[in-house]
Amino acid sequence: MSLSELSDRERKVLEAVIRSYVETAEPAGSRSLTRRFGLGASPATIRNTMADLEEKGFLSHPHTSAGRVPTDKAYRTYVDSLIHVPELGIADRELLVGGIVPGGSAIEAILRRTAQSLGVLTQELGVALGPRLDLIVLQRLEIVRMSSDKLLLVLSLQGGTVRSVFIEVRGDIADTVLLEVQLVLNERLAGMSLADIRMSLGMRLRDAQTTAEGSDLLNIFVQEGNTLFDAPPSLEESVVLGQASVLADKPEFASGDAMRKLLELTDTRTQLAALLRQRATAGGISISIGSEHGNPLLGALTVVTAEYRAGALNGVIGVIGPTRMPYEKVIAVVRHASQLVADVLA
């Protein structure tokens, strides 16, 4: 059923129930709604309207209470059609800037600060997913001698990420040759993504003018390019979390089963990474609610995320919390934080 199929009174009552439940965590009764929201009708009329909304699947009726609580369908209708998201206030903007901008410029550090800041401002679990390293651009590389038969390739990538890979070589290679090869690799590969480097490495180095020793070392790079310029999946799917303890005091996690599901979700992170990766190119705000996830670990949770993008870098930041969530503030905070992250990475 769409919002247009609800009467004006039903829409007002639905919004009032959601607001009341989000604020109090208590099922909403007709008398309390009448007192708090001035709905222009008697408690008996409001009670009948709530019964109609329950019949239509927007409200449920806990057996221990005379009040009603919103269903996932109600929250979906609310975020799609009823909600008004204001601009984030100046104080909260300053808190986000202070939490995200200062500190190291490495992607991991930025995302860690972002997840923590989102948790503090929303009192939900902050979450961030790093960009795919395959798409990150190589800024420069350095070849460091470790021993007579071992070199270290240091890749400095866009966003402050650094990758180090050992290279086995035969015999001692002169420093002048290392510098020669390093210069060629930087001239021909800097500014390319790791994926593009792996695809075109042989072609780009084919006509390089070097000494015989330099040519031998370049051949090693061509032969082992898929390994040297690889992006490990474990890094690609890295999920950064804020403090899960912010959720511990919420009534939704009073039961051991709810807390167990949360811990399973945050400890393994595999399913969470898959969910977030699906949103990495969605653009704007993405919201999934409760049963929409089709996953029992997420059945009582809402996930609000936004993509961040800076050049070839893109990933996801957001929050996870119970479906009873202050959606207006959460959306405003996540939206502003995603722009901040993009600005810091640019």
N, C-alpha and C positions, 0 to 999 in steps of 0.2 A: 504493500500500500504506500502510495506517495503522500507527501505532505499536503498536496492539493485536495486529497480525499478526506482530510481532517477538517473539522469545523474550526472557526476562529477560537471558540472556547476550548476545544480540545488541544489546540496548539498552545494556548496560554497555560493551560493546566499541565500539559506535558513539560513545558519549559520550567514551570514552577517546581514540579516534582524533581526534575533533574537538578536544578539549582539547590534545592533543599537537601537532597541526598548527597550531593557533592560536598556541601558545606558541613553537614552534620553526621554523615554516615548512618543516619537513622531513617527507617522507612517513613515516608511522608503520609500524614493523615489529613483528612479534608479540613478539620478545624484549624490545624496549624498553618495549612496553606492559605486558608481564608484570612487568617490574622496577619500573616507575614507579607503576602503578595497582593492583597486587595483585588481579588479577581472579579469583583462585581457580581457575585452570586452567593447564595447561602451555602453552608457546609453540606446540606443534603444534596444540592444541585452539583456541587463539586464532587461529592462522593459518587454520584451517578455517572458523572463524566469520567471519573477515574475507572469505574467499572467498565465503561465502554472502551477506554484505552487499553485496559487489560484484555478485553475480549479481542481486540485488534492486534495484540502482541506487543504493545509498547510498554506495558507495565506488568510486573509480577507481584504476587501476593504471598510474602513469607508466612508460613503457617503459624509462626510464633507471634505475629504482629498483625494489627488491624490496618497498618499502613501499607503503601505500595513502594516498590523500588523500580528504577528504569531497567529495561532489558537492553541487550546489545542493539536491537533494532531501534530503540529509543535514542541511544547515544549516536547511532549512525545518522538518524534523522536530524538530530541536534547539530552535529558538526557539519552536515551537508547543507542544511536549510535554515536553521534557527540562530546559529551562533554569529556573533559580531566580534571580530578580533581587533582590538584597538592597537595602536602603535605602542611599542614597549616604552614604559616610563623612563625618564632621564636617570633616576637612581639605579634602576636595573640595568640600563645600558652601561652605566659607569662600572657597575659590578662585573659585567661580562668583559668589558675592555680590560679591567684590572686583573681579571682571572685568566684571560686567554692571551693577550698581547705580550706582556713581559715574559722574559725567560728565553730559553733556547729556541732556535729556529728550526730544529729538526722536526719532521712531520710527527714522529712518535710523541715528542714532548708537547707539541701543540695540541694534538688530539687528547692526550692525557689531561692537560689543563682544561680543555673544552668539556670533556666528560665530567670532570669534577665540578666545574662551574655550573653546568646544566643541572647537576644534582642539587647543588646548594640553592639555586634560584627557584627550582620547581618542587623540591622535596620529593622528586622521583629518582629513578636510577638513570644517571647519565650514561650514554653509550656513544661510541664512535667507531667507524670502520675506516681503516686506511685505504689509500688508493691502490690499484693494481700496479705493482712495480713494473710490469710489462710495458705500461704506458708512460712511465716516468722517463724524462729526458736525461740523457747523460750530459753533464756539464763539463767534466774533465776526468782524466784518468792519470794514474801515476804507477810506474813500475818500480818496485823496491826490491833490492837484493836481500834475501834472507840467509842464503848460504851459496856455496859454489854450484849447487844443483837445484836450488829452489828460489823462485821469485814470488813476490806478493803483488797482485794486481788490485789497486785501490780505485774503486769507482765512486766518484762524487756525483750524486744524482740531484735533480731538481727537488727542492723542498728540504734539503739538508740531510737526506738519507745517504749513508755511506755503505758500500758493499765491498768486502775484501775476499779475494779468492787466491788460493795458492796455485802456482804453475810449476810443474816439474820440468827441468831442462837437463840436457846432457852437457856436462862440462861447464867451465867458467865462462861467463859472457862479459866482455869489457863494458865498463860504464858508458863509454861513448856509444856503444851499440844500443844499450838500454835507452839512452837519451834519444838516439836517432829513431828507434821504434816508437817510443812514447810520443815523440813529436808527430810522426806519421799518423798514429792512431787518434791523437787529439784533433789533428787537422781534418781527418776524414770521418770521424764518428761523433764528435761533440755536436750536440744539438739534435741528436736522433734518440728515439725511444729504444729501450732494450729489445723490444720485439722487432723493430725495423733493423736494428744492428744484426740480430741473428739471421734475419732473412737475406740480408744483402752484404754480409761481411766479405765473402770471397770476392765478389764483384768490385767492391770499393777498394780492396787492397791489391787487386790484380796488377795494376800498372804502377805500383809504388816504386820509386827510385831509391834504393838503399844499397848498402854494402852486402856482400854475400852473407856475412853473419847476421845482418839485419833481416835479410830475406828469409833465412832459416827460422828466425824467431817469429817473424810475421806468419810463416806457414803453421807454426804451432797455434797461433791465435785463430787462424782459419780452421784448422782441424778441430780445435776444442772450443770453437765459438759458442756452440749451443750450451756448453757448461759454464764458460767464463762469463757470459752475458745473460745467464738465466735469472729468472725471478722466482725464488722458492715459494711454493703454494702456501706454506705456513706463514710467510710474511704477507702475502697477498690477502689472506683471509684473517688478518689480525684484528681482533675485536678488543677495543679498550673500554673498560667499564669504570664508572665512578664508584662511590661507596654504596653497596647494597644495604648497608645498615639503615639508610634513610627510610627504607620500606618496612623495616622490622616493626615499627610502632603503629603501622596502619592496621585497622581492624581486619582487613581482608587477609592478613597474614598471621592472624591469631591461631589458626589451626595448623597442626604439624604438617598436614598434607599440602597446604598451600605453600608453606615455606620450603618443603622438600622439592616441590616442582620448581620454585624460583632458584634454589641452589643448584638443581640439576641443569637448569637452563644456563646459568651463569658459570658453572664450573666447566662444562664441556665446551660450550660456546659454538659448537659446530652448527647446530640448527639456527642459532642466532645469527651467525655469519652468513648463512645461506639466505635468511630472510632479509638482512640488510643489503646484501649484494644485489638482490633483485631490485632494490630501490635506487641503486647507484646512478641510474640514468633517468630517473622518473622526473626530476625537476620539480621545484616547488615543495610544498608540504605533502607528505604521505601519512595517512592515518589508517591503522588497522585495529579492529576492536574485537576482543574476545573470541567468539566462535568463528569469526571470519578467517582466523588463522588456520583452521583445520588441524590444529596441533594441541593436544591436551596440556602441554607445558605452558602454552600461551592462552589457554581458554578463558582465564579470568583477567587477562592483561590487555592493555592498550599500548601500542607502539606508535609514537609520533616521531617522524624523521624529516630531515631536509637534506638535499644534496648540496655539497660544496664543490666548487669547480674553480680551478686556477690553471689556465692553459690546458695541458694534457692531464693534469691531476684532477681526479674527482673521487669522491667518497661520500660517506653518509655520517651525519651526527643526529642525535635525538635523545629521547627519553623513553623509558619503559616504566609503567606503573599500573595500578589497578584500573579497571574501566571507570571507576568513580574517580574522575580526574578533573581538575580545573582547566578545561580545554582551552579557554581563551588565553590564559596566561601561558600555558605550556606552548601553545602554537606561536605566540608572540615571541617567547624566549628562544625557541628553536629556530625560528625564521631569522631572527636577528643574529644569533650565534653562527649560523651557516654563512652569512655574509661576512662576518668578522673573520672566520677561518679562511674564507676565500681571499680576503684582503691581505691577511698575514702571509699566506702562501704565495701570493702573486709576486 
